[in-house]
Every structure is written in structure tokens, then in C-alpha cells.
Amino acid sequence: MSPSTLQYISDETGEVKAVIVPIELWREIESEKETAYLLESVVMKKRLLDAKNREEGIPLEVVREKLGI
């Protein structure tokens, strides 16, 4: 993402007060913040790493059946 995709909002003196960013970038930032927050917890960090390294799963149809949907 190039810096030109950002929009700066300044006051009457020219001091920058805010930035407008594309929604894709904002979602990426939010996702990274959420992951960092979760990784602060030893338990959540283990759960995330276990899920990342899991090689088998449950088919969607089985999940739906178990949930009754």
C-alpha cells in the first residue's frame, strides 16, 4: 500500500489530527491487534498455535449435524 492511499486531516494551523486509511488496511491492522492481544495470554497462545498446526479437522457437514443446523 503506497503512502498516497492515506488521507491526512489537519486543523486550521496545519497540524495533522487524523488519518483516513483504506478499509482493507484497517482490517489488517485490527486483525494484527487482536492476534497480539490473544498472544498475551499463555493459554490462548497455546490454543492458537495448536489450531495452526492441526492437520486434521471436522467436515462442515458433521459440524452442522452436531449443532443441529
HUVENQUI-V325978 format. One record per helix or strand. SS is the DSSP state (H for helix, E for strand). FROM is the first residue (numbers start at 1). TO is the last residue. Records with the same first field share a line. If there is no record, write none. Layout:
BEGIN
SS = FROM-TO + FROM-TO
END
This chain:
BEGIN
H = 3-5 + 23-39 + 42-53 + 60-67
E = 7-10 + 16-20
END
